[in-house]
Amino acid sequence: MNFFERLYDASITIGGHGITWREIIGNLFGLASAIGGMRRQVWAWPVGIIGNALLFTVFFALGFTAHGGQVMFGQAGRQVFFILTSLYGWWVWQRNRSGKRAGAPAVRPRWATSTERLALLGFWLVAVVLVQWISRMIGVGWTPPSWYFWADAWIFVGSIIATFAMARGLNEFWLAWIAVDLVGVPELIHFEYYPSAALYAIYAAFVIWGFTVWLRVSRTSDRGADLNEELVSS
């Protein structure tokens, strides 16, 4: 085994369950990206992309090596769409930052309009039906519980919705993450990905905090003020 193979397979055991350093570092990058997103900083996007790339290797390969071929397509595939959607968000926030002072927030949080909200919800529901059907047609190489395809489709589509809403500066992106985690954490526990489930649960707690921060900023923004300095110091 050469150096790169050892680096790729490096892991620790927590509570009797192995977890690769790729998974830990990938989730830490995800948490750092969420912090950057809460503060509305452009660097949140490239940091998140690095985390997505690491987590893709975890969920795509871990099934073959540790769970008898239980490849979690939704968990792995959503990392690819994270990267694609994050490239869009990176471009939007970078464009918004043009001409602003250093450290200024890239977006001003707001609630989606009724039309935007209906469009996001409609896409989520339709896409979940489509994605779970496609997953059933493709198959996963093992016999999953009946709810698996629906749960994975919910996670897959909800993650895309959340990332897109973040790019648009919509408060709803935090709520979408909460909806994803409410399904994602139990799924990970069911398939005995306990370390990942714990990391996702910690992330979910942070998401609730981030939502309150953006909500406070959006309320103040309606009165024409910017709380960036307050957020940076908090």
Steps between C-alpha positions, in 0.01 A plus 500: 500500500659830392481834680191621316311177570583525869390863500176408324420217743613679818233464766427499872256297709229679695263299715603180326430641152766603254492842337747619238682827538356593161155488654601705804688761298225514236239574765725759664533674164121484474464660842752770407300565183182534705671755724611692192147477364355633824734797474424530127863475391601384151767263632223276635447354151852375410543365855172312464605356165812347656284340768257366239783338305629325812154379605429366152795263537364393840144412402583353160779273622396421858205291387722264304757457773300499823130449440470208262443710191243735656598798286307804616440658160309797641774585748776456242322649200388811682866593555539529122197727475625693803812583304306604189254714697781642711681616187183695414480643853868593492445689175189681629657607829824603332301713256306655788824581682636707212549860604432437871743562785725219618317265735156626400229230477431364152122480537224658705281223648132508414194277497403350166201647324184291478585413140856397588381293794242315294757436229752357750241280672354384169843410365586317824188283494512420128873434503471266801248286312720498190828431681363212706353344183833531317682349798263202502555447127877514536508284811755512779646148497334399826150477646422822691200572724191624316550856624864524389445644153257765627734602781805520278307695236381744768857554618634528146247754374477694827876551501487653153209725601685617811820581311313688227298697758823593678641633174190720465527623859168347609431430868324183391833335427553438872153348531573273203813375677299424812251301290788307342665421834172378650515218245875472449603444861255210563603344168867508598417350839298222336792402278742525794692803376504617861794744483348669194161514671660673800678750275177571311314549829758755613469670164120508537535684831721756328245537218236605754738764633583621150131534422446728800797716393374542143148562626623780724702653217210480252269675746751778547567512126137587445570821691803573282778400743785253470612296801819360346729655762286353776510155340875507451554583867246244626 
